[in-house]
Amino acid sequence: MEQLTLIKVGGKIVEEETSLQQLLADFASLPGHKVLVHGGGRSATALAARLGIETRMVGGRRVTDADMLRVVTMVYGGLVNKQIVAGLQAHGVNALGLTGADMNYMLSAKRPVKDVDYGWVGDVQQVNADLLADLIAKGVVPVLAPLTHDGQGHLLNTNADTIAGEAAKALARHFEVTLVFCFEKKGVLANEADDDSVIPTLAPDLFKAYVDNGTIQGGMIPKLENAFEALRAGVKQVVITRADRIAHPEEGTRVQLAMNN
């Protein structure tokens, strides 16, 4: 089975010119098959403000009413996505920008209203990875925007981490997948005050021990729980590292189901 690297980067990386240019160069240098998933939240917030549209966040998640859906569609599926695609083409990478509606590759359901009405936000229900895998096998590099659809003509704002995880799991039927989540640190840290205290490998038992003693806490816990879920669904390994280190994944934290894997 051929190898594939799926990189997820946040909006901050792709919205600033210096970090975007480094990402494009580093991503282009990765060998073999690859996929890029991106965010773009700050650009969406900035455009919404210019258009007089209020941004509402609840628990760090964007409330997406009809006006905000237009904004995120323009920004995620248009401006940010196509800038990345054009930049990769300049590096000789035959990139193709996609939302979940394109080729019907990712279907979602509109999130039901409970305590909060998030509006046009999608929870992924189905990934149709066969056509995506065919394109990848032909040398095309998908660039996935954080938008899906419901099959009824509606686009849905969808968390980029979720899109990366779901795409990785579906593509694991076709490739040996390494999923790389990029964030602001070099990896999962044993000491939050020491940026060089990267935990090189994490398996479930060690993860539990670090959670129990407070070494791993906060938002890193669900991120790692999602990583283990991806591994159980067939992804080969998950790496957590900084965006400027994707060419050196051995320097980040490798998340595996067994230490000797």
N, C-alpha and C positions, 0 to 999 in steps of 0.2 A: 504494500500500500504506500502510495506517495505521500510525502510530508506537506503540510500546509501550516502556515503561521497566520493567525488572526490577531490583529492588533486593535485594541480599543483605546482611543485617546479622547480626552475631554475637550470641551470647546475652547478653553483658555489656550491650549497648545496651538490649535489651528486658527485662532483669531488674531494672534500676534505674529507679525511678519517674520521676526527673527526665529522664533521657535517653530513656526510653520516651515520655513526654509530648511531648518535642520531636520525636522521630521521627514520632509519629502526626500531629502538626501539619504537619511538613515533607512527609511522604508524601502527606497529604491534599491539599496545595497543588499537587502535581505535576499538570500538565495531561495530558489524554488517558488512554489505556489504561495500566494498570500492574499489576504483580505484586510481592508481597513474599515473600522467603524468609528464614526466621529460624533461629537456633540456640537454645540453652537449656541448655548443658552445666553451668554453675555451679548452676543450680536442680536439675538432675538429681543432681548430686553431693551437694548439701545434703539433698535428700529421701532419697536412698539412705542417708546417714549417720544420719538420724533413724529409718530403718527397720532399722538395723543391717546394711546391705548394703555390702560393701566395694567401693570404686571402684578398678579397676585400669586404668592407662594404660600403653601401650607406644608409644614414639615419638610422644607427643602424641595418640594415638588410643585411644578408650575400648574396652576389652574388654567385650562385651555378652553375659553369660550370661543364663539364663532369668529370674533375679530382676532383673537390671539392665534387661532388655528391658521388663519390666512398668513399671519406674520411668520409663524414657525415653518409653514410650508415654503414661503419665499426664502427664508434664511437657511433652513436645514436642507431642503431639497434643491434649492437654487444656489444662492450666493456662496455659502460655505462649501457645499458639496462640489460645485463646478469649479471653484478656485482650486480645490484639492486635486480634482481630476486633471485640470489644465496643468497644474504644477507637476503632477506625476508624469504626464505626457512629455513635459520638457526634460524629464530625467529618463526618458525612454521606457517608461512603464505604461503599458496599454490598459489604462484604467477606464472603468465604466461606473458612473454614478447611478445609484439605485435607491428608491424607496421600497417599502414592502409591497406596494401596489404593482411595481414593475415586475412583469412575469409572474405576478401573484405569488411572490416568493415568501411573504410573511403576512398571515392573516391574524387579526386581533379582534377582540370584543371590546366595545366601549365599557369602560370601568363602571360598575354599578354604583349608584349613589348610596352611601352609608352615612357616616358622620359628615363627610365632605363630598360635594359635587365637584369632581375634577374636570367635568366637561368632556371635551373630545380627546380623551386620553385612552390609550389602548393597552389591554393586557393580552399578551401573545397567546394564541390558541393553536396555531399550526404553521409549520415551516415546510415549504416545498423546495427542498434543496437540490433536486435532481437537475433542473435546468441551470441552477447556479453552479453546480459541480461540472456540468458540461462546458460552461463558459470558462471556468477556471482551468479545466484540462486543456482547453484550446489556447491558453496563455493570457486570457483576460483577467484583470485584477479588479474585483468589485470594490467599490467605495460605498459603504452603506450609511445612509442618512437615518437619523432617529425618528422615522415616520413609518407607520404601517397603514393597513386599511382593513375595513370590515367586510369587504365583498359586496357592500350595498352602495358603493359610490362615495363613501366617506373616508378621508384620510384621518389618521389618529396619531397624536403626539405620543411617542413611546420611548421609555428610558433607554439610553444608549448602552448601558451595562447589560440590560436585559436582552437587547437585540444581539449584542456580541455573544452572550452566553447561549442564547437559543440558536443562533446561526452556527456556532461552534459545535453544539450537540448534534444538529442535523447534518452538518458536513462531516462529522466523525464516521458516518456510514460510508463515506467515499474516500476519506483521507485520514492520515495520522495527524491529528490536529494539536498544535500548541496554541493555547489561548493566552494572550499577553494583555493584562490590564495595566495601564499607565496611570500613575498618580504622582504626587509631588515629592515622594521619598524614593530612595534607591530600592526599597523593598519593605517587607514587614520588619519592624525594628524590635529588638529585645529591650532597648532603652530609648524611649521617645526623645530624650535629650541628646542622643548620640546618633547622628545621621549615618555613621559607619557601622552601627551594630545590627547589620542586616542578618536576619535568620535565613540561612541558605536553603534549607529544605523543611517543609512542613507536611506532616502526615496527620491523620485525624487524632491519634493519641496525644501527640505533642501539641496540637492545636488546643485540645481540651485542657491540657495541663496549663498552657499559657493563658487561656481564658480564666481558669479557676484561680490562678495566682495574680491576675490583673495585668499581666504583661500585654495581652491583646484585649482591647476594649473598644467601645464606641462603634463607629461606622465600619471599622475593619472586620468586626465579627460577621455581619451579614455578607460582606464582600467575600470573605473566606468560605462561609457556608455555601454561597453560590458557586464558588470554585469547586468545592467538593461535590456538589450536585452535578456540575458539568463533567467531572472526572467519572462519576458513577454512570453517567449517560454515554460514556465512550470517548470523551476527550482524553488525549494521551497525557498532557500535563498543562498546568496553568502557571504562568509566571506573573509576579507582581513586581513592577520596577518603575523607574522614571522614564519619561518619554525620550529623553536624550540618551538612554542606554539600551534601546531596543536592539541595537546591533550587537549587544553584549548581554544576552539574557542570563548567562551564567552568573552575572553579578547581582541579579535580583533574588527574590524568594521564589523557589520552585515549590508548587503545591502538588503533592502526589498522594495516592491512596496508600502507598507503602514506601517506607524509607529506602528500600533496595530496588525500587521500580526503575 
